[in-house]
Amino acid sequence: MHTPQRMDPHHRPHGRPAAPRNPYEELGALADAPPVEPFGEGSARRRTGRERERTPRVDRRGGRRRRRRFAGLPIAAKAVVGLVVLTSFVALADRWAVLYAEGKAADTLKSQLDLAAAPEVEIGGFPFLTQVADKKLDSVRVTVPDVAADRVSLAKVSATAHDIRLNADGLTSVRGADIPRLDGDVLLSFADLNRELGASQVTFSGDGSDRVKARGTLPVAGHDLRLYAEATIRRQAERGIATDIGGMRLDIGDLATYRPGARASDGLHLTPKGSADLARETRKAKALLSVPAIVRRLGVPAETVREGLSDDGKLTELTGSPRFARQAQSLNLIDLAEDNPEVLSDLGLDADLLDALSRLTRPVLADRLSLAFQLPEPEHGDIRLRDVRVGQDGIRVRLTGSGLAVGSS
């Protein structure tokens, strides 16, 4: 008896086309197949328990577990976290209140002191709101730029008030303050002095702890004269700075030097180079020796002068002597200009320049170079200057104050 054979689904009888494969049958075969080992083909090695423990697992309940873990924190830890958050908010509010108060104080000072710009105000101490509640501030630092003080501007005035007592009903209703103690410093900048006093032609610089040098040019009657001067800085009374101007000198090229004053060495005198040029130039020497008043001041015998005027050799011998050079430098040309303007013109000196120099007295020139200033007197309390010192950038003065009041105290 013929036993029927199972037909292979993939068997293709001769002459018939192959039936298309069913993909679902292949997927079913894969599902029935044993799992593939991860250690390679044909390996029968099984993972141990320790290896299975190292295999990562996907825990779909991780979020819920973490929430349960936070919920399981001790009450003390939760309190600490809450306290930290609350403290941060309180500190932020306190800093906001400080900024608000600093702005209001700056506006008030600008208005009361009639300042061009609002000053910088920095309130010290923490917490600020507690200080306001007690109506007392530990410290307040105020920095005011460009304060007008007589002929000059103070580059910066910085002051710190201590133990301020407030007249207020709250942060937004501060009516005034009492300042029992204050200290600070004032800077008078050389850059400002150069701009305000020197008109970009005279520069000031430090020369020791109490002296200032002035160097530059000064226009006089259409001539730019080289200026040299020194100022000694000292405190004047309790709120002022005074300057004693000395060593003032104006050079007219290499010909002559003018020193304002009433001493014998003051006035307009020939420089050593000017007197040497006089000895070499016969025309200038004869012009000078032809005036009897000048000859008498030089102290030269009349016979010697007559020989010099008639003999150039004798003239050279006379003017070339060291004695004549010293005597020529001792002549005050300002005095000679009144009666003998033509002689000074022969020496190369302009009559208008000599007239302008005669009016440029010591007080007038000293006033043009004065660095003095006076602090305004407060309505309440007292401010005093201390420790005047000259630094690299300007004049610095320490100040102290007591019994001061701002606004309605």
Sine and cosine of phi, psi and omega as CSV:
sin_phi,cos_phi,sin_psi,cos_psi,sin_omega,cos_omega
0.00,0.00,0.70,-0.71,-0.07,-1.00
-0.99,0.16,0.85,-0.53,0.00,-1.00
-1.00,-0.01,0.84,-0.54,-0.03,-1.00
-0.94,0.35,0.69,-0.72,0.03,-1.00
-1.00,-0.06,0.54,-0.84,0.07,-1.00
-0.94,0.34,0.72,-0.69,-0.03,-1.00
-0.99,0.12,0.79,-0.61,0.09,-1.00
-0.93,0.37,0.80,-0.60,-0.02,-1.00
-0.88,0.48,-0.37,0.93,-0.02,-1.00
-0.99,-0.15,-0.01,1.00,-0.01,-1.00
-0.96,0.27,0.68,-0.73,-0.04,-1.00
-0.86,-0.50,0.95,-0.30,0.06,-1.00
-0.87,0.49,0.46,-0.89,-0.04,-1.00
-0.89,0.45,0.80,-0.59,0.07,-1.00
1.00,-0.08,-0.13,0.99,0.01,-1.00
-0.95,-0.32,0.58,-0.82,0.04,-1.00
-0.96,0.29,0.51,-0.86,-0.03,-1.00
-0.94,0.35,0.65,-0.76,0.04,-1.00
-0.96,0.28,0.57,-0.82,0.00,-1.00
-0.91,0.41,0.60,-0.80,-0.01,-1.00
-0.94,0.34,0.57,-0.82,0.05,-1.00
-1.00,-0.08,0.91,-0.41,-0.04,-1.00
-0.91,0.42,-0.46,0.89,-0.01,-1.00
-0.93,0.36,-0.51,0.86,0.07,-1.00
-0.91,0.41,-0.63,0.78,0.03,-1.00
-0.92,0.40,-0.63,0.78,0.04,-1.00
-0.91,0.41,-0.61,0.80,0.04,-1.00
-0.91,0.41,-0.59,0.81,0.02,-1.00
-0.92,0.40,-0.62,0.79,0.03,-1.00
-0.92,0.40,-0.59,0.81,0.00,-1.00
-0.92,0.39,-0.56,0.83,0.00,-1.00
-0.98,0.17,-0.22,0.98,-0.08,-1.00
-0.97,0.26,0.50,-0.86,0.03,-1.00
-0.92,0.40,0.44,-0.90,-0.02,-1.00
-0.90,0.44,0.55,-0.84,-0.02,-1.00
-0.99,0.10,0.75,-0.66,0.01,-1.00
-0.95,0.32,0.58,-0.81,-0.03,-1.00
-0.99,0.16,-0.01,1.00,-0.10,-1.00
-0.98,-0.19,0.21,0.98,0.03,-1.00
0.88,-0.48,0.24,-0.97,-0.08,-1.00
-0.95,0.31,0.75,-0.66,0.10,-1.00
0.99,0.14,0.05,1.00,-0.05,-1.00
-1.00,0.10,0.66,-0.75,0.00,-1.00
-0.97,-0.24,0.18,0.98,-0.08,-1.00
-0.94,0.33,0.70,-0.71,0.03,-1.00
-0.97,-0.25,0.49,-0.87,0.04,-1.00
-0.96,0.28,0.65,-0.76,0.01,-1.00
-0.99,0.16,0.12,-0.99,0.01,-1.00
-0.91,0.42,-0.61,0.79,0.01,-1.00
-0.90,0.43,-0.62,0.78,0.01,-1.00
-0.93,0.37,-0.61,0.79,0.03,-1.00
-0.91,0.41,-0.54,0.84,0.03,-1.00
-0.92,0.38,-0.54,0.84,0.00,-1.00
-0.98,0.20,-0.18,0.98,-0.01,-1.00
-0.97,0.25,0.83,-0.56,-0.03,-1.00
-0.90,0.45,0.57,-0.82,0.00,-1.00
-0.86,-0.50,0.56,-0.83,0.05,-1.00
-1.00,-0.04,0.92,-0.39,-0.01,-1.00
-0.98,-0.21,0.96,-0.28,-0.03,-1.00
-0.96,0.30,-0.15,0.99,-0.01,-1.00
-0.97,-0.23,0.30,0.95,-0.06,-1.00
-0.87,0.49,-0.69,0.72,-0.03,-1.00
-0.87,0.50,-0.68,0.74,-0.01,-1.00
-0.92,0.40,-0.59,0.81,0.01,-1.00
-0.91,0.40,-0.65,0.76,0.01,-1.00
-0.90,0.44,-0.64,0.77,0.04,-1.00
-0.89,0.45,-0.65,0.76,0.04,-1.00
-0.91,0.42,-0.58,0.82,0.01,-1.00
-0.90,0.44,-0.71,0.71,0.03,-1.00
-0.90,0.43,-0.63,0.78,0.01,-1.00
-0.91,0.42,-0.37,0.93,-0.01,-1.00
-1.00,0.03,0.04,1.00,0.03,-1.00
-0.89,0.45,0.49,-0.87,0.04,-1.00
-0.91,0.41,0.42,-0.91,0.01,-1.00
-0.89,0.45,-0.57,0.82,0.00,-1.00
-0.89,0.45,-0.66,0.75,0.01,-1.00
-0.91,0.43,-0.65,0.76,0.05,-1.00
-0.89,0.46,-0.61,0.79,0.01,-1.00
-0.91,0.41,-0.63,0.78,0.02,-1.00
-0.90,0.44,-0.70,0.71,0.02,-1.00
-0.87,0.49,-0.71,0.70,0.02,-1.00
-0.89,0.45,-0.61,0.79,0.01,-1.00
-0.91,0.41,-0.64,0.76,0.03,-1.00
-0.89,0.47,-0.70,0.71,0.01,-1.00
-0.89,0.45,-0.70,0.72,0.00,-1.00
-0.90,0.44,-0.65,0.76,0.02,-1.00
-0.89,0.45,-0.63,0.78,0.02,-1.00
-0.88,0.47,-0.68,0.73,0.02,-1.00
-0.92,0.40,-0.63,0.78,0.01,-1.00
-0.91,0.41,-0.68,0.73,0.02,-1.00
-0.90,0.44,-0.64,0.77,0.03,-1.00
-0.90,0.44,-0.69,0.73,0.03,-1.00
-0.90,0.43,-0.61,0.79,0.01,-1.00
-0.90,0.43,-0.68,0.74,0.00,-1.00
-0.92,0.40,-0.61,0.79,0.05,-1.00
-0.89,0.46,-0.66,0.75,0.02,-1.00
-0.90,0.43,-0.61,0.79,0.04,-1.00
-0.89,0.46,-0.73,0.69,0.00,-1.00
-0.88,0.48,-0.65,0.76,0.03,-1.00
-0.89,0.45,-0.72,0.70,-0.02,-1.00
-0.91,0.41,-0.63,0.78,0.03,-1.00
-0.89,0.46,-0.65,0.76,0.02,-1.00
-0.91,0.41,-0.68,0.73,0.02,-1.00
-0.90,0.43,-0.65,0.76,0.01,-1.00
-0.91,0.42,-0.64,0.76,0.02,-1.00
-0.89,0.46,-0.68,0.74,0.02,-1.00
-0.91,0.42,-0.63,0.78,0.00,-1.00
-0.91,0.40,-0.69,0.72,0.01,-1.00
-0.91,0.41,-0.62,0.78,0.02,-1.00
-0.87,0.49,-0.66,0.75,-0.02,-1.00
-0.95,0.31,-0.71,0.71,-0.08,-1.00
-0.95,0.30,-0.59,0.81,-0.03,-1.00
-1.00,-0.04,-0.02,1.00,0.01,-1.00
0.83,0.56,0.80,0.60,-0.04,-1.00
-1.00,-0.01,0.45,-0.89,0.03,-1.00
-0.95,0.30,-0.51,0.86,0.00,-1.00
-0.67,-0.74,0.44,-0.90,0.02,-1.00
-0.92,0.39,0.67,-0.74,0.01,-1.00
-0.97,0.25,0.19,-0.98,0.11,-0.99
-1.00,0.00,0.78,-0.63,-0.02,-1.00
-0.85,-0.53,0.76,-0.64,0.01,-1.00
-0.76,-0.65,0.90,-0.44,-0.02,-1.00
-1.00,-0.07,0.81,-0.59,-0.01,-1.00
-1.00,-0.09,0.14,-0.99,0.03,-1.00
1.00,-0.01,0.49,-0.87,0.02,-1.00
-0.53,-0.85,0.66,-0.76,-0.04,1.00
-0.99,0.14,0.47,-0.88,-0.06,-1.00
-0.96,0.29,-0.68,0.73,-0.07,-1.00
-0.89,0.46,-0.56,0.83,0.06,-1.00
-0.91,0.41,-0.62,0.78,0.05,-1.00
-0.90,0.44,-0.67,0.75,0.01,-1.00
-0.89,0.45,-0.65,0.76,0.02,-1.00
-0.89,0.47,-0.57,0.82,0.04,-1.00
-0.99,0.11,-0.09,1.00,-0.03,-1.00
0.85,0.52,0.66,0.75,0.01,-1.00
-0.44,-0.90,0.77,-0.64,0.02,-1.00
-0.94,-0.35,0.63,-0.77,0.00,-1.00
-0.91,0.42,-0.77,0.64,-0.04,-1.00
-0.35,-0.94,0.48,-0.87,0.09,-1.00
-0.66,-0.75,0.83,-0.56,0.02,-1.00
-0.96,-0.27,0.79,-0.62,-0.02,-1.00
-0.86,-0.52,0.76,-0.65,0.05,-1.00
-0.85,-0.53,0.87,-0.49,-0.05,-1.00
-0.90,-0.43,0.87,-0.49,0.05,-1.00
-1.00,-0.01,0.48,-0.88,0.15,-0.99
0.81,0.59,0.93,0.37,0.05,-1.00
-0.99,-0.14,0.82,-0.57,0.00,-1.00
-0.94,0.34,0.75,-0.67,0.03,-1.00
-0.60,-0.80,1.00,-0.06,-0.03,-1.00
0.88,0.48,-0.82,-0.57,-0.09,-1.00
-0.99,0.12,-0.20,0.98,-0.07,-1.00
-0.85,-0.53,0.18,-0.98,0.07,-1.00
-0.91,-0.42,0.71,-0.70,0.08,-1.00
-0.99,0.16,0.86,-0.51,-0.09,-1.00
-0.88,0.48,-0.61,0.79,-0.03,-1.00
-0.36,-0.93,0.71,-0.70,0.13,-0.99
-0.86,-0.50,0.89,-0.45,0.01,-1.00
-0.89,-0.45,0.74,-0.68,-0.02,-1.00
-0.58,-0.81,0.59,-0.81,0.05,-1.00
-0.86,-0.51,0.86,-0.50,0.04,-1.00
-1.00,-0.08,0.62,-0.78,-0.06,-1.00
-0.86,-0.51,0.56,-0.83,0.09,-1.00
0.82,0.58,0.79,0.62,-0.05,-1.00
-0.97,0.25,0.71,-0.70,0.07,-1.00
-0.97,-0.25,0.81,-0.58,-0.10,-1.00
-1.00,-0.07,0.59,-0.81,0.19,-0.98
-0.96,-0.27,1.00,-0.04,-0.15,-0.99
-0.46,-0.89,0.39,-0.92,0.12,-0.99
-0.93,-0.36,0.09,1.00,-0.04,-1.00
0.30,-0.95,-0.01,-1.00,-0.05,-1.00
-0.90,0.45,-0.58,0.82,-0.08,-1.00
-1.00,-0.08,0.07,1.00,-0.02,-1.00
-0.74,-0.67,0.79,0.62,0.07,-1.00
-1.00,0.05,0.90,-0.43,-0.06,-1.00
-1.00,-0.06,-0.41,0.91,-0.01,-1.00
0.00,-1.00,-0.06,-1.00,-0.03,-1.00
-0.42,-0.91,0.53,-0.85,0.12,-0.99
-0.97,-0.23,0.72,-0.69,-0.04,-1.00
-0.88,-0.48,0.99,-0.16,-0.04,-1.00
-0.95,0.31,-0.46,0.89,-0.07,-1.00
-0.55,-0.83,0.65,-0.76,-0.03,-1.00
-0.55,-0.84,0.60,-0.80,0.13,-0.99
-0.60,-0.80,0.45,-0.89,-0.03,-1.00
-0.05,-1.00,-0.26,-0.97,0.01,-1.00
-0.51,-0.86,0.37,-0.93,-0.04,-1.00
-0.84,-0.54,0.67,-0.74,0.05,-1.00
-0.88,-0.47,0.85,-0.53,0.14,-0.99
-0.97,-0.26,0.98,-0.21,-0.17,-0.99
-0.97,0.24,0.65,-0.76,0.09,-1.00
-0.90,0.43,-0.54,0.84,0.02,-1.00
-0.89,0.46,-0.65,0.76,0.05,-1.00
-0.93,0.37,-0.62,0.78,0.03,-1.00
-0.89,0.45,-0.65,0.76,0.02,-1.00
-0.88,0.47,-0.61,0.79,-0.03,-1.00
-0.97,0.23,-0.64,0.77,-0.13,-0.99
-1.00,0.05,-0.60,0.80,-0.05,-1.00
-0.97,-0.23,-0.58,0.81,-0.10,-1.00
-1.00,0.04,-0.23,0.97,-0.03,-1.00
0.78,0.63,0.67,0.74,0.05,-1.00
0.91,0.42,0.22,0.98,0.02,-1.00
-0.89,-0.47,-0.33,0.94,0.02,-1.00
-0.85,-0.52,0.73,-0.68,0.02,-1.00
-0.90,-0.44,0.59,-0.81,0.02,-1.00
-0.93,-0.35,0.59,-0.81,0.02,-1.00
-0.49,-0.87,0.39,-0.92,-0.02,-1.00
-0.95,0.30,0.55,-0.83,0.04,-1.00
-0.60,-0.80,0.96,0.27,-0.10,-1.00
0.99,-0.12,-0.12,-0.99,-0.08,-1.00
-0.99,0.14,-0.25,0.97,-0.04,-1.00
-0.65,-0.76,0.28,0.96,-0.03,-1.00
-0.77,-0.64,0.51,-0.86,0.02,-1.00
-0.78,-0.63,0.70,-0.71,0.05,-1.00
-0.99,-0.15,0.61,-0.79,0.10,-0.99
-0.86,-0.51,0.81,-0.58,-0.01,-1.00
-0.68,-0.74,0.62,-0.79,0.04,-1.00
0.35,-0.94,-0.47,-0.88,0.02,-1.00
-0.81,-0.58,0.53,-0.85,0.01,-1.00
-0.77,-0.64,0.86,-0.51,0.01,-1.00
-0.96,0.27,0.81,-0.59,0.02,-1.00
-0.69,-0.72,0.89,-0.45,0.05,-1.00
0.78,0.63,0.69,0.73,0.05,-1.00
0.99,0.16,0.08,1.00,0.02,-1.00
-0.90,-0.43,0.68,-0.73,0.08,-1.00
-1.00,-0.03,0.96,-0.28,-0.03,-1.00
-0.99,-0.12,0.63,-0.77,0.04,-1.00
-0.96,0.27,0.78,-0.63,-0.09,-1.00
-0.95,-0.32,0.69,-0.73,0.12,-0.99
-0.71,-0.70,0.74,-0.68,0.03,-1.00
-0.35,-0.94,0.32,-0.95,0.07,-1.00
-0.72,-0.69,0.58,-0.81,0.02,-1.00
-0.82,-0.58,0.79,-0.62,0.11,-0.99
-0.99,-0.11,0.80,-0.60,-0.09,-1.00
-1.00,-0.09,0.72,-0.70,0.06,-1.00
-0.52,-0.85,0.38,-0.92,0.04,-1.00
-0.98,0.18,0.69,-0.73,0.01,-1.00
-0.90,-0.44,0.89,-0.45,-0.07,-1.00
0.83,0.55,-0.68,-0.73,-0.10,-0.99
-0.96,-0.28,-0.32,0.95,-0.10,-1.00
-0.77,-0.63,0.13,0.99,-0.10,-1.00
-0.83,-0.56,0.33,-0.94,0.10,-1.00
-0.87,-0.50,0.78,-0.62,0.02,-1.00
-0.91,-0.41,0.44,-0.90,0.02,-1.00
-0.76,-0.65,0.77,-0.63,0.09,-1.00
-0.99,-0.17,0.93,-0.37,-0.05,-1.00
-1.00,0.05,0.80,-0.59,0.02,-1.00
-0.64,-0.77,0.12,-0.99,0.02,-1.00
0.89,0.46,0.49,0.87,-0.03,-1.00
-0.96,0.28,0.72,-0.69,-0.03,-1.00
-0.46,-0.89,0.69,-0.73,0.09,-1.00
-0.85,-0.52,0.85,-0.53,-0.02,-1.00
-0.99,-0.16,0.79,-0.61,0.10,-0.99
-0.99,-0.12,1.00,0.07,-0.08,-1.00
0.85,0.53,-0.65,-0.76,0.08,-1.00
-0.98,-0.20,0.16,0.99,-0.11,-0.99
-1.00,0.06,-0.76,0.65,-0.11,-0.99
-0.52,-0.85,0.30,-0.95,0.02,-1.00
-0.76,-0.64,0.72,-0.69,0.01,-1.00
-0.94,-0.34,0.79,-0.61,0.09,-1.00
-0.83,-0.55,0.90,-0.43,-0.02,-1.00
-0.95,0.32,0.64,-0.77,0.01,-1.00
0.52,-0.85,0.04,-1.00,-0.05,-1.00
-0.94,-0.33,0.05,1.00,0.01,-1.00
-0.98,0.21,0.23,-0.97,-0.03,-1.00
-0.91,0.42,-0.53,0.85,-0.01,-1.00
-0.99,0.16,-0.18,0.98,0.02,-1.00
-0.99,0.12,0.15,-0.99,-0.03,-1.00
0.97,-0.24,-0.29,-0.96,-0.03,-1.00
-0.96,-0.26,0.87,-0.49,-0.06,-1.00
-0.75,-0.66,0.49,-0.87,0.10,-0.99
-0.92,0.39,0.59,-0.81,0.10,-0.99
-0.99,0.16,0.25,-0.97,0.09,-1.00
-0.81,0.59,-0.62,0.78,0.04,-1.00
-0.93,0.37,-0.61,0.79,0.02,-1.00
-0.90,0.44,-0.67,0.74,0.03,-1.00
-0.93,0.36,-0.55,0.83,0.06,-1.00
-0.92,0.39,-0.64,0.77,0.07,-1.00
-0.90,0.43,-0.59,0.81,0.04,-1.00
-0.88,0.48,-0.63,0.77,0.00,-1.00
-0.93,0.36,-0.49,0.87,-0.04,-1.00
-1.00,0.08,-0.44,0.90,-0.06,-1.00
-0.99,-0.17,0.95,-0.32,-0.08,-1.00
-0.87,0.48,-0.63,0.78,-0.06,-1.00
-0.89,0.46,-0.69,0.72,0.00,-1.00
-0.92,0.39,-0.65,0.76,-0.02,-1.00
-0.90,0.44,-0.68,0.73,0.01,-1.00
-0.92,0.40,-0.61,0.79,0.04,-1.00
-0.89,0.46,-0.62,0.78,-0.01,-1.00
-0.95,0.31,-0.68,0.73,-0.07,-1.00
-0.98,0.18,-0.14,0.99,0.00,-1.00
-0.99,0.14,-0.11,0.99,0.00,-1.00
-0.98,-0.22,0.91,-0.41,-0.05,-1.00
-0.85,0.53,-0.61,0.79,-0.01,-1.00
-0.89,0.46,-0.59,0.80,0.01,-1.00
-0.95,0.32,-0.63,0.77,0.01,-1.00
-0.88,0.47,-0.66,0.75,0.01,-1.00
-0.90,0.44,-0.62,0.78,0.02,-1.00
-0.93,0.36,-0.53,0.85,0.03,-1.00
-0.96,0.28,-0.38,0.93,-0.01,-1.00
0.96,0.27,0.43,0.90,0.00,-1.00
-1.00,-0.02,0.73,-0.68,0.03,-1.00
-0.84,0.54,0.62,-0.79,-0.03,-1.00
-0.88,0.48,-0.60,0.80,0.01,-1.00
-0.89,0.45,-0.64,0.77,0.02,-1.00
-0.91,0.42,-0.61,0.79,0.01,-1.00
-0.92,0.40,-0.70,0.71,-0.01,-1.00
-0.88,0.48,-0.64,0.77,0.02,-1.00
-0.91,0.41,-0.63,0.77,-0.01,-1.00
-0.93,0.38,-0.61,0.79,-0.01,-1.00
-0.94,0.33,-0.43,0.90,-0.01,-1.00
-0.99,-0.13,-0.26,0.97,-0.05,-1.00
-0.71,-0.70,0.89,-0.45,-0.03,-1.00
-0.90,0.43,-0.53,0.85,0.04,-1.00
-0.90,0.44,-0.72,0.70,0.06,-1.00
-0.90,0.44,-0.58,0.81,0.02,-1.00
-0.90,0.43,-0.70,0.72,0.02,-1.00
-0.89,0.45,-0.63,0.78,0.02,-1.00
-0.90,0.43,-0.62,0.79,0.00,-1.00
-0.94,0.34,-0.81,0.59,-0.09,-1.00
-0.96,0.30,-0.35,0.94,0.00,-1.00
-0.99,0.10,-0.07,1.00,-0.03,-1.00
-0.98,0.20,0.56,-0.83,0.04,-1.00
-0.86,0.52,-0.55,0.84,-0.01,-1.00
-0.89,0.45,-0.68,0.73,0.00,-1.00
-0.91,0.42,-0.63,0.78,0.01,-1.00
-0.88,0.47,-0.67,0.74,0.02,-1.00
-0.91,0.41,-0.67,0.74,0.00,-1.00
-0.92,0.39,-0.61,0.80,0.02,-1.00
-0.91,0.41,-0.60,0.80,0.02,-1.00
-0.95,0.32,-0.36,0.93,0.00,-1.00
-0.99,0.15,-0.20,0.98,-0.01,-1.00
-0.94,0.35,0.76,-0.65,0.11,-0.99
-1.00,0.04,0.97,-0.24,-0.10,-0.99
-0.93,0.36,-0.36,0.93,0.07,-1.00
-0.90,0.43,-0.69,0.73,0.02,-1.00
-0.91,0.42,-0.62,0.78,-0.03,-1.00
-0.95,0.32,-0.43,0.91,-0.07,-1.00
-0.92,0.39,-0.46,0.89,-0.04,-1.00
-0.91,0.41,-0.66,0.75,-0.06,-1.00
-0.98,-0.21,-0.33,0.94,-0.08,-1.00
-0.70,-0.71,0.88,0.48,-0.03,-1.00
-0.90,0.44,-0.53,0.85,-0.03,-1.00
-0.92,0.38,-0.53,0.85,0.01,-1.00
-0.92,0.40,-0.70,0.71,0.00,-1.00
-0.92,0.38,-0.52,0.86,0.09,-1.00
-0.90,0.44,-0.63,0.78,0.06,-1.00
-0.90,0.43,-0.47,0.89,0.03,-1.00
-0.98,0.19,-0.13,0.99,0.01,-1.00
0.99,-0.13,0.30,0.95,-0.01,-1.00
-0.97,-0.23,0.76,-0.65,-0.02,-1.00
-0.97,0.23,0.72,-0.69,-0.01,-1.00
-0.89,0.45,-0.61,0.79,0.03,-1.00
-0.91,0.40,-0.61,0.80,0.03,-1.00
-0.91,0.42,-0.68,0.73,0.02,-1.00
-0.90,0.44,-0.61,0.79,0.03,-1.00
-0.91,0.41,-0.66,0.75,0.01,-1.00
-0.92,0.39,-0.62,0.78,0.02,-1.00
-0.92,0.39,-0.58,0.81,0.02,-1.00
-0.89,0.45,-0.46,0.89,0.02,-1.00
-1.00,-0.03,-0.19,0.98,0.03,-1.00
-1.00,0.04,0.98,0.22,-0.07,-1.00
-0.97,0.25,0.14,-0.99,0.00,-1.00
-0.87,0.49,-0.73,0.68,0.03,-1.00
-0.88,0.47,-0.60,0.80,-0.02,-1.00
-0.91,0.42,-0.71,0.70,-0.02,-1.00
-0.94,0.33,-0.62,0.78,0.02,-1.00
-0.90,0.45,-0.60,0.80,0.01,-1.00
-0.92,0.40,-0.56,0.83,0.02,-1.00
-0.93,0.36,-0.38,0.93,-0.04,-1.00
-0.95,-0.32,0.10,0.99,-0.09,-1.00
-0.93,0.36,0.69,-0.73,0.03,-1.00
-0.96,-0.29,0.23,0.97,-0.10,-0.99
-0.93,0.37,0.52,-0.86,0.12,-0.99
-0.45,-0.89,0.31,-0.95,-0.04,-1.00
-0.72,-0.69,0.79,-0.61,0.08,-1.00
-0.96,0.29,0.60,-0.80,0.04,-1.00
-0.92,0.40,0.54,-0.84,0.00,-1.00
-0.99,0.10,0.81,-0.59,-0.02,-1.00
-0.94,0.33,0.43,-0.90,0.02,-1.00
-0.93,0.38,-0.58,0.82,0.00,-1.00
-0.77,-0.63,0.68,-0.73,0.06,-1.00
1.00,0.00,-0.27,-0.96,-0.12,-0.99
-0.58,-0.81,0.67,-0.75,0.10,-1.00
-0.80,-0.60,0.75,-0.67,-0.02,-1.00
-0.76,-0.65,0.50,-0.87,0.03,-1.00
-0.99,-0.11,0.58,-0.82,0.00,-1.00
-0.65,-0.76,0.41,-0.91,0.21,-0.98
0.76,0.65,0.94,0.35,0.05,-1.00
-0.98,0.22,0.81,-0.58,-0.01,-1.00
-0.64,-0.77,0.55,-0.84,0.06,-1.00
-0.98,-0.19,0.82,-0.57,0.02,-1.00
-0.92,-0.40,-0.17,-0.99,-0.01,-1.00
-0.94,0.34,-0.56,0.83,-0.08,-1.00
-0.99,-0.16,-0.17,0.99,0.00,-1.00
0.32,-0.95,-0.30,-0.95,0.00,-1.00
-0.99,-0.15,0.82,-0.58,-0.01,-1.00
-0.91,-0.41,0.70,-0.71,-0.03,-1.00
-0.75,-0.66,0.77,-0.64,0.09,-1.00
-1.00,0.07,0.65,-0.76,0.00,-1.00
-0.81,-0.59,0.46,-0.89,0.07,-1.00
-0.72,-0.69,0.41,-0.91,-0.01,-1.00
-0.51,-0.86,0.33,-0.94,0.02,-1.00
-0.40,-0.92,0.46,-0.89,0.07,-1.00
0.89,0.45,0.53,0.85,-0.04,-1.00
-1.00,0.02,0.35,-0.94,0.01,-1.00
-0.61,-0.79,0.59,-0.81,0.05,-1.00
-0.82,-0.57,0.75,-0.66,0.00,-1.00
0.94,0.35,-0.57,-0.82,0.00,-1.00
-0.99,-0.11,0.97,-0.26,-0.06,-1.00
-1.00,-0.10,0.00,0.00,0.00,0.00
